[in-house]
Amino acid sequence: MHSFEKLSGLEKEHAADAIGGILRKRVLDYSKNFKTSWVNLGQALYSVWQDKLYSAWGYDKFEYYTEQEVGLPKQISLRLLKTYAFLESEEPAYLKKEFRETREAAKVPGYEAVNVLRLARQKRELLKDDYMKLRKDVFDKGKEASAVRKDLLALMKERKPVDPEKERHKRSEMTIRRLYHALDSFKKDMEVLKIIPDHIIHDAKDLMDKLKDLI
């Protein structure tokens, strides 16, 4: 068998391409495994929590077990439980091995993105189409959690019931602010240019003081 050094230039190029191809595939596989490995942990923790196995292991509470033995803070362990339970009830296809195998690494959703989708599912204000859009972004496009969270907040803002009285008050306050700043600019310009009587500038200042109390 020839050593790599004894290969011709073309043979070396082909060998390098083959090694590179293997490494490229390995990186993609590792990426998929990295994004979905939490599912196995969530599944195991869910069994421990559901059957209260931690009690037999000397722990009074589930979070004591995860903190002291597993090394997971309470907040993260409980989030894992809820997110895994969400997948079992709402998105069981994600738990299947075929899910990972049929998707590009970049489109495999991460744990945080799935958790944001879980929270979105609980929002009564959201329309069914709103949720389905977020779901598509997570499971079909592999959108990052920060982007999904931003979209969720925007949708929540759109669906938030509008209080006519509050909106009217808000518009009035904005109008007063604009008038206040316009008078302030006018007063400063007139003080420099000195083209109008001082008492008018004084009146403008008095009006500004009164408007300020309304802001």
Rosetta constraint file for C-alpha pairs under 8 A:
AtomPair CA 2 CA 6 HARMONIC 6.06 0.50
AtomPair CA 2 CA 7 HARMONIC 6.83 0.50
AtomPair CA 3 CA 7 HARMONIC 6.85 0.50
AtomPair CA 4 CA 12 HARMONIC 6.94 0.50
AtomPair CA 7 CA 11 HARMONIC 5.64 0.50
AtomPair CA 7 CA 12 HARMONIC 5.84 0.50
AtomPair CA 8 CA 12 HARMONIC 6.06 0.50
AtomPair CA 9 CA 13 HARMONIC 6.24 0.50
AtomPair CA 10 CA 14 HARMONIC 6.29 0.50
AtomPair CA 11 CA 15 HARMONIC 6.12 0.50
AtomPair CA 12 CA 16 HARMONIC 6.06 0.50
AtomPair CA 13 CA 17 HARMONIC 6.17 0.50
AtomPair CA 14 CA 18 HARMONIC 6.22 0.50
AtomPair CA 15 CA 19 HARMONIC 6.22 0.50
AtomPair CA 16 CA 20 HARMONIC 5.96 0.50
AtomPair CA 17 CA 21 HARMONIC 6.03 0.50
AtomPair CA 18 CA 22 HARMONIC 6.30 0.50
AtomPair CA 19 CA 23 HARMONIC 6.22 0.50
AtomPair CA 20 CA 24 HARMONIC 5.99 0.50
AtomPair CA 21 CA 25 HARMONIC 6.28 0.50
AtomPair CA 22 CA 26 HARMONIC 6.15 0.50
AtomPair CA 23 CA 27 HARMONIC 6.15 0.50
AtomPair CA 24 CA 28 HARMONIC 6.50 0.50
AtomPair CA 25 CA 29 HARMONIC 6.21 0.50
AtomPair CA 26 CA 30 HARMONIC 6.08 0.50
AtomPair CA 27 CA 31 HARMONIC 6.06 0.50
AtomPair CA 28 CA 32 HARMONIC 6.31 0.50
AtomPair CA 28 CA 105 HARMONIC 5.74 0.50
AtomPair CA 29 CA 33 HARMONIC 6.20 0.50
AtomPair CA 29 CA 105 HARMONIC 7.39 0.50
AtomPair CA 30 CA 34 HARMONIC 5.94 0.50
AtomPair CA 31 CA 35 HARMONIC 6.29 0.50
AtomPair CA 31 CA 105 HARMONIC 6.20 0.50
AtomPair CA 32 CA 36 HARMONIC 6.27 0.50
AtomPair CA 32 CA 100 HARMONIC 6.64 0.50
AtomPair CA 32 CA 105 HARMONIC 5.37 0.50
AtomPair CA 32 CA 108 HARMONIC 6.59 0.50
AtomPair CA 33 CA 37 HARMONIC 5.46 0.50
AtomPair CA 34 CA 38 HARMONIC 7.87 0.50
AtomPair CA 35 CA 108 HARMONIC 6.94 0.50
AtomPair CA 35 CA 109 HARMONIC 6.84 0.50
AtomPair CA 35 CA 110 HARMONIC 4.98 0.50
AtomPair CA 35 CA 111 HARMONIC 6.88 0.50
AtomPair CA 36 CA 40 HARMONIC 7.85 0.50
AtomPair CA 36 CA 108 HARMONIC 7.97 0.50
AtomPair CA 36 CA 109 HARMONIC 7.97 0.50
AtomPair CA 36 CA 110 HARMONIC 6.77 0.50
AtomPair CA 36 CA 111 HARMONIC 7.34 0.50
AtomPair CA 37 CA 41 HARMONIC 7.02 0.50
AtomPair CA 38 CA 42 HARMONIC 5.97 0.50
AtomPair CA 38 CA 80 HARMONIC 7.93 0.50
AtomPair CA 38 CA 111 HARMONIC 7.01 0.50
AtomPair CA 39 CA 43 HARMONIC 6.00 0.50
AtomPair CA 39 CA 84 HARMONIC 6.72 0.50
AtomPair CA 39 CA 95 HARMONIC 7.38 0.50
AtomPair CA 40 CA 44 HARMONIC 6.23 0.50
AtomPair CA 41 CA 45 HARMONIC 6.07 0.50
AtomPair CA 42 CA 46 HARMONIC 5.93 0.50
AtomPair CA 42 CA 80 HARMONIC 5.42 0.50
AtomPair CA 42 CA 81 HARMONIC 5.79 0.50
AtomPair CA 42 CA 83 HARMONIC 7.94 0.50
AtomPair CA 42 CA 84 HARMONIC 5.62 0.50
AtomPair CA 43 CA 47 HARMONIC 6.44 0.50
AtomPair CA 43 CA 81 HARMONIC 7.82 0.50
AtomPair CA 43 CA 84 HARMONIC 6.55 0.50
AtomPair CA 44 CA 48 HARMONIC 6.37 0.50
AtomPair CA 45 CA 49 HARMONIC 6.05 0.50
AtomPair CA 45 CA 81 HARMONIC 6.84 0.50
AtomPair CA 46 CA 50 HARMONIC 5.89 0.50
AtomPair CA 46 CA 81 HARMONIC 5.69 0.50
AtomPair CA 46 CA 84 HARMONIC 7.59 0.50
AtomPair CA 46 CA 85 HARMONIC 7.73 0.50
AtomPair CA 47 CA 51 HARMONIC 5.98 0.50
AtomPair CA 48 CA 52 HARMONIC 5.64 0.50
AtomPair CA 48 CA 53 HARMONIC 5.03 0.50
AtomPair CA 48 CA 54 HARMONIC 6.41 0.50
AtomPair CA 49 CA 53 HARMONIC 6.77 0.50
AtomPair CA 49 CA 54 HARMONIC 7.32 0.50
AtomPair CA 49 CA 62 HARMONIC 6.37 0.50
AtomPair CA 52 CA 56 HARMONIC 7.75 0.50
AtomPair CA 52 CA 62 HARMONIC 7.57 0.50
AtomPair CA 53 CA 57 HARMONIC 6.74 0.50
AtomPair CA 54 CA 58 HARMONIC 6.57 0.50
AtomPair CA 54 CA 59 HARMONIC 5.46 0.50
AtomPair CA 54 CA 60 HARMONIC 7.45 0.50
AtomPair CA 54 CA 61 HARMONIC 7.23 0.50
AtomPair CA 54 CA 62 HARMONIC 6.19 0.50
AtomPair CA 54 CA 65 HARMONIC 6.28 0.50
AtomPair CA 55 CA 59 HARMONIC 5.01 0.50
AtomPair CA 55 CA 60 HARMONIC 5.82 0.50
AtomPair CA 55 CA 61 HARMONIC 7.28 0.50
AtomPair CA 59 CA 64 HARMONIC 6.25 0.50
AtomPair CA 59 CA 65 HARMONIC 5.77 0.50
AtomPair CA 60 CA 64 HARMONIC 7.05 0.50
AtomPair CA 61 CA 65 HARMONIC 6.68 0.50
AtomPair CA 62 CA 66 HARMONIC 6.43 0.50
AtomPair CA 63 CA 67 HARMONIC 5.92 0.50
AtomPair CA 63 CA 73 HARMONIC 7.63 0.50
AtomPair CA 63 CA 74 HARMONIC 5.29 0.50
AtomPair CA 63 CA 77 HARMONIC 7.34 0.50
AtomPair CA 63 CA 78 HARMONIC 7.93 0.50
AtomPair CA 64 CA 68 HARMONIC 5.87 0.50
AtomPair CA 64 CA 69 HARMONIC 7.99 0.50
AtomPair CA 64 CA 74 HARMONIC 7.96 0.50
AtomPair CA 65 CA 69 HARMONIC 5.48 0.50
AtomPair CA 65 CA 70 HARMONIC 6.84 0.50
AtomPair CA 66 CA 70 HARMONIC 4.68 0.50
AtomPair CA 66 CA 71 HARMONIC 5.92 0.50
AtomPair CA 66 CA 72 HARMONIC 5.31 0.50
AtomPair CA 66 CA 73 HARMONIC 7.00 0.50
AtomPair CA 66 CA 74 HARMONIC 7.08 0.50
AtomPair CA 66 CA 77 HARMONIC 6.76 0.50
AtomPair CA 67 CA 71 HARMONIC 4.69 0.50
AtomPair CA 67 CA 72 HARMONIC 4.85 0.50
AtomPair CA 67 CA 73 HARMONIC 5.30 0.50
AtomPair CA 67 CA 74 HARMONIC 6.51 0.50
AtomPair CA 68 CA 72 HARMONIC 7.85 0.50
AtomPair CA 72 CA 76 HARMONIC 6.41 0.50
AtomPair CA 72 CA 77 HARMONIC 5.97 0.50
AtomPair CA 73 CA 77 HARMONIC 6.28 0.50
AtomPair CA 74 CA 78 HARMONIC 6.09 0.50
AtomPair CA 75 CA 79 HARMONIC 6.15 0.50
AtomPair CA 76 CA 80 HARMONIC 6.11 0.50
AtomPair CA 77 CA 81 HARMONIC 6.33 0.50
AtomPair CA 78 CA 82 HARMONIC 6.26 0.50
AtomPair CA 79 CA 83 HARMONIC 5.99 0.50
AtomPair CA 79 CA 115 HARMONIC 7.65 0.50
AtomPair CA 80 CA 84 HARMONIC 5.98 0.50
AtomPair CA 81 CA 85 HARMONIC 6.11 0.50
AtomPair CA 82 CA 86 HARMONIC 6.07 0.50
AtomPair CA 83 CA 87 HARMONIC 6.36 0.50
AtomPair CA 83 CA 114 HARMONIC 7.02 0.50
AtomPair CA 83 CA 115 HARMONIC 5.55 0.50
AtomPair CA 83 CA 118 HARMONIC 6.54 0.50
AtomPair CA 84 CA 88 HARMONIC 6.34 0.50
AtomPair CA 85 CA 89 HARMONIC 6.32 0.50
AtomPair CA 86 CA 90 HARMONIC 5.66 0.50
AtomPair CA 86 CA 91 HARMONIC 7.09 0.50
AtomPair CA 86 CA 118 HARMONIC 6.36 0.50
AtomPair CA 87 CA 91 HARMONIC 4.47 0.50
AtomPair CA 87 CA 92 HARMONIC 5.46 0.50
AtomPair CA 87 CA 94 HARMONIC 6.96 0.50
AtomPair CA 87 CA 95 HARMONIC 7.26 0.50
AtomPair CA 88 CA 92 HARMONIC 4.90 0.50
AtomPair CA 88 CA 95 HARMONIC 7.58 0.50
AtomPair CA 91 CA 95 HARMONIC 7.73 0.50
AtomPair CA 92 CA 96 HARMONIC 7.22 0.50
AtomPair CA 93 CA 99 HARMONIC 6.68 0.50
AtomPair CA 94 CA 99 HARMONIC 5.78 0.50
AtomPair CA 94 CA 100 HARMONIC 7.93 0.50
AtomPair CA 95 CA 99 HARMONIC 7.32 0.50
AtomPair CA 96 CA 100 HARMONIC 7.68 0.50
AtomPair CA 97 CA 101 HARMONIC 6.62 0.50
AtomPair CA 98 CA 102 HARMONIC 6.01 0.50
AtomPair CA 99 CA 103 HARMONIC 6.55 0.50
AtomPair CA 100 CA 104 HARMONIC 7.96 0.50
AtomPair CA 100 CA 108 HARMONIC 6.88 0.50
AtomPair CA 103 CA 107 HARMONIC 6.30 0.50
AtomPair CA 103 CA 108 HARMONIC 6.39 0.50
AtomPair CA 104 CA 108 HARMONIC 6.65 0.50
AtomPair CA 106 CA 141 HARMONIC 7.93 0.50
AtomPair CA 106 CA 142 HARMONIC 6.34 0.50
AtomPair CA 107 CA 139 HARMONIC 7.28 0.50
AtomPair CA 107 CA 140 HARMONIC 6.39 0.50
AtomPair CA 107 CA 141 HARMONIC 4.96 0.50
AtomPair CA 107 CA 142 HARMONIC 3.86 0.50
AtomPair CA 107 CA 143 HARMONIC 7.29 0.50
AtomPair CA 108 CA 139 HARMONIC 6.88 0.50
AtomPair CA 108 CA 140 HARMONIC 7.82 0.50
AtomPair CA 108 CA 141 HARMONIC 7.62 0.50
AtomPair CA 108 CA 142 HARMONIC 5.09 0.50
AtomPair CA 109 CA 113 HARMONIC 6.35 0.50
AtomPair CA 109 CA 114 HARMONIC 6.80 0.50
AtomPair CA 109 CA 138 HARMONIC 5.74 0.50
AtomPair CA 109 CA 139 HARMONIC 5.89 0.50
AtomPair CA 109 CA 141 HARMONIC 7.78 0.50
AtomPair CA 109 CA 142 HARMONIC 4.39 0.50
AtomPair CA 109 CA 143 HARMONIC 6.74 0.50
AtomPair CA 109 CA 144 HARMONIC 7.49 0.50
AtomPair CA 110 CA 114 HARMONIC 6.45 0.50
AtomPair CA 110 CA 142 HARMONIC 7.44 0.50
AtomPair CA 110 CA 144 HARMONIC 7.45 0.50
AtomPair CA 110 CA 145 HARMONIC 7.64 0.50
AtomPair CA 111 CA 115 HARMONIC 6.22 0.50
AtomPair CA 112 CA 116 HARMONIC 6.32 0.50
AtomPair CA 112 CA 145 HARMONIC 5.48 0.50
AtomPair CA 113 CA 117 HARMONIC 6.41 0.50
AtomPair CA 113 CA 138 HARMONIC 6.40 0.50
AtomPair CA 113 CA 143 HARMONIC 7.22 0.50
AtomPair CA 113 CA 144 HARMONIC 6.01 0.50
AtomPair CA 113 CA 145 HARMONIC 3.95 0.50
AtomPair CA 113 CA 146 HARMONIC 7.68 0.50
AtomPair CA 113 CA 148 HARMONIC 6.71 0.50
AtomPair CA 113 CA 149 HARMONIC 7.96 0.50
AtomPair CA 114 CA 118 HARMONIC 6.25 0.50
AtomPair CA 114 CA 138 HARMONIC 6.84 0.50
AtomPair CA 114 CA 145 HARMONIC 7.71 0.50
AtomPair CA 115 CA 119 HARMONIC 6.37 0.50
AtomPair CA 116 CA 120 HARMONIC 6.20 0.50
AtomPair CA 116 CA 145 HARMONIC 6.72 0.50
AtomPair CA 116 CA 148 HARMONIC 7.02 0.50
AtomPair CA 116 CA 149 HARMONIC 6.25 0.50
AtomPair CA 117 CA 121 HARMONIC 6.25 0.50
AtomPair CA 117 CA 131 HARMONIC 7.98 0.50
AtomPair CA 117 CA 134 HARMONIC 6.90 0.50
AtomPair CA 117 CA 135 HARMONIC 6.68 0.50
AtomPair CA 117 CA 138 HARMONIC 7.58 0.50
AtomPair CA 117 CA 148 HARMONIC 7.88 0.50
AtomPair CA 118 CA 122 HARMONIC 6.94 0.50
AtomPair CA 119 CA 123 HARMONIC 6.97 0.50
AtomPair CA 120 CA 126 HARMONIC 7.73 0.50
AtomPair CA 120 CA 131 HARMONIC 6.87 0.50
AtomPair CA 120 CA 152 HARMONIC 6.94 0.50
AtomPair CA 121 CA 131 HARMONIC 6.84 0.50
AtomPair CA 125 CA 156 HARMONIC 6.88 0.50
AtomPair CA 125 CA 159 HARMONIC 5.96 0.50
AtomPair CA 125 CA 160 HARMONIC 6.96 0.50
AtomPair CA 126 CA 130 HARMONIC 5.92 0.50
AtomPair CA 126 CA 131 HARMONIC 6.69 0.50
AtomPair CA 126 CA 155 HARMONIC 7.24 0.50
AtomPair CA 126 CA 156 HARMONIC 6.74 0.50
AtomPair CA 126 CA 159 HARMONIC 6.60 0.50
AtomPair CA 127 CA 131 HARMONIC 6.55 0.50
AtomPair CA 128 CA 132 HARMONIC 6.23 0.50
AtomPair CA 129 CA 133 HARMONIC 6.13 0.50
AtomPair CA 130 CA 134 HARMONIC 6.48 0.50
AtomPair CA 130 CA 155 HARMONIC 7.29 0.50
AtomPair CA 131 CA 135 HARMONIC 6.03 0.50
AtomPair CA 132 CA 136 HARMONIC 6.08 0.50
AtomPair CA 133 CA 137 HARMONIC 6.28 0.50
AtomPair CA 134 CA 138 HARMONIC 6.27 0.50
AtomPair CA 134 CA 148 HARMONIC 6.82 0.50
AtomPair CA 134 CA 151 HARMONIC 7.76 0.50
AtomPair CA 134 CA 152 HARMONIC 7.58 0.50
AtomPair CA 135 CA 139 HARMONIC 5.98 0.50
AtomPair CA 135 CA 140 HARMONIC 7.77 0.50
AtomPair CA 136 CA 140 HARMONIC 5.06 0.50
AtomPair CA 136 CA 141 HARMONIC 6.63 0.50
AtomPair CA 137 CA 141 HARMONIC 4.93 0.50
AtomPair CA 137 CA 142 HARMONIC 6.26 0.50
AtomPair CA 137 CA 143 HARMONIC 5.49 0.50
AtomPair CA 137 CA 148 HARMONIC 7.45 0.50
AtomPair CA 138 CA 142 HARMONIC 4.83 0.50
AtomPair CA 138 CA 143 HARMONIC 5.17 0.50
AtomPair CA 138 CA 144 HARMONIC 7.62 0.50
AtomPair CA 138 CA 148 HARMONIC 7.47 0.50
AtomPair CA 139 CA 143 HARMONIC 7.95 0.50
AtomPair CA 143 CA 147 HARMONIC 6.71 0.50
AtomPair CA 143 CA 148 HARMONIC 6.58 0.50
AtomPair CA 144 CA 148 HARMONIC 6.33 0.50
AtomPair CA 145 CA 149 HARMONIC 5.94 0.50
AtomPair CA 146 CA 150 HARMONIC 6.19 0.50
AtomPair CA 147 CA 151 HARMONIC 6.27 0.50
AtomPair CA 148 CA 152 HARMONIC 6.12 0.50
AtomPair CA 149 CA 153 HARMONIC 6.23 0.50
AtomPair CA 150 CA 154 HARMONIC 6.29 0.50
AtomPair CA 151 CA 155 HARMONIC 6.21 0.50
AtomPair CA 152 CA 156 HARMONIC 6.11 0.50
AtomPair CA 153 CA 157 HARMONIC 6.15 0.50
AtomPair CA 154 CA 158 HARMONIC 6.35 0.50
AtomPair CA 155 CA 159 HARMONIC 6.17 0.50
AtomPair CA 156 CA 160 HARMONIC 5.94 0.50
AtomPair CA 162 CA 166 HARMONIC 7.98 0.50
AtomPair CA 162 CA 167 HARMONIC 7.30 0.50
AtomPair CA 163 CA 167 HARMONIC 6.16 0.50
AtomPair CA 164 CA 168 HARMONIC 6.06 0.50
AtomPair CA 165 CA 169 HARMONIC 6.18 0.50
AtomPair CA 166 CA 170 HARMONIC 6.04 0.50
AtomPair CA 167 CA 171 HARMONIC 6.19 0.50
AtomPair CA 168 CA 172 HARMONIC 6.20 0.50
AtomPair CA 169 CA 173 HARMONIC 6.15 0.50
AtomPair CA 170 CA 174 HARMONIC 6.27 0.50
AtomPair CA 171 CA 175 HARMONIC 6.23 0.50
AtomPair CA 172 CA 176 HARMONIC 6.23 0.50
AtomPair CA 173 CA 177 HARMONIC 6.18 0.50
AtomPair CA 173 CA 214 HARMONIC 7.62 0.50
AtomPair CA 173 CA 215 HARMONIC 6.17 0.50
AtomPair CA 174 CA 178 HARMONIC 6.23 0.50
AtomPair CA 175 CA 179 HARMONIC 6.25 0.50
AtomPair CA 176 CA 180 HARMONIC 6.04 0.50
AtomPair CA 176 CA 211 HARMONIC 6.71 0.50
AtomPair CA 176 CA 214 HARMONIC 7.68 0.50
AtomPair CA 176 CA 215 HARMONIC 7.06 0.50
AtomPair CA 177 CA 181 HARMONIC 6.25 0.50
AtomPair CA 177 CA 215 HARMONIC 6.80 0.50
AtomPair CA 178 CA 182 HARMONIC 6.12 0.50
AtomPair CA 179 CA 183 HARMONIC 6.13 0.50
AtomPair CA 180 CA 184 HARMONIC 6.17 0.50
AtomPair CA 180 CA 208 HARMONIC 5.83 0.50
AtomPair CA 180 CA 211 HARMONIC 6.50 0.50
AtomPair CA 180 CA 212 HARMONIC 7.35 0.50
AtomPair CA 181 CA 185 HARMONIC 6.16 0.50
AtomPair CA 182 CA 186 HARMONIC 6.12 0.50
AtomPair CA 183 CA 187 HARMONIC 5.95 0.50
AtomPair CA 183 CA 204 HARMONIC 6.57 0.50
AtomPair CA 183 CA 205 HARMONIC 7.91 0.50
AtomPair CA 183 CA 208 HARMONIC 6.90 0.50
AtomPair CA 184 CA 188 HARMONIC 6.28 0.50
AtomPair CA 184 CA 205 HARMONIC 7.84 0.50
AtomPair CA 184 CA 208 HARMONIC 7.39 0.50
AtomPair CA 185 CA 189 HARMONIC 6.23 0.50
AtomPair CA 186 CA 190 HARMONIC 6.09 0.50
AtomPair CA 187 CA 191 HARMONIC 6.10 0.50
AtomPair CA 187 CA 201 HARMONIC 5.88 0.50
AtomPair CA 187 CA 204 HARMONIC 6.79 0.50
AtomPair CA 187 CA 205 HARMONIC 7.32 0.50
AtomPair CA 188 CA 192 HARMONIC 6.45 0.50
AtomPair CA 189 CA 193 HARMONIC 6.06 0.50
AtomPair CA 190 CA 194 HARMONIC 5.35 0.50
AtomPair CA 190 CA 195 HARMONIC 6.42 0.50
AtomPair CA 190 CA 196 HARMONIC 6.78 0.50
AtomPair CA 190 CA 201 HARMONIC 7.24 0.50
AtomPair CA 191 CA 201 HARMONIC 7.51 0.50
AtomPair CA 196 CA 200 HARMONIC 7.04 0.50
AtomPair CA 196 CA 201 HARMONIC 7.72 0.50
AtomPair CA 197 CA 201 HARMONIC 7.06 0.50
AtomPair CA 198 CA 202 HARMONIC 6.18 0.50
AtomPair CA 199 CA 203 HARMONIC 6.08 0.50
AtomPair CA 200 CA 204 HARMONIC 6.19 0.50
AtomPair CA 201 CA 205 HARMONIC 6.28 0.50
AtomPair CA 202 CA 206 HARMONIC 6.30 0.50
AtomPair CA 203 CA 207 HARMONIC 6.22 0.50
AtomPair CA 204 CA 208 HARMONIC 6.21 0.50
AtomPair CA 205 CA 209 HARMONIC 6.31 0.50
AtomPair CA 206 CA 210 HARMONIC 6.44 0.50
AtomPair CA 207 CA 211 HARMONIC 6.17 0.50
AtomPair CA 208 CA 212 HARMONIC 6.01 0.50
AtomPair CA 209 CA 213 HARMONIC 6.75 0.50
AtomPair CA 210 CA 214 HARMONIC 7.07 0.50
AtomPair CA 211 CA 215 HARMONIC 6.70 0.50
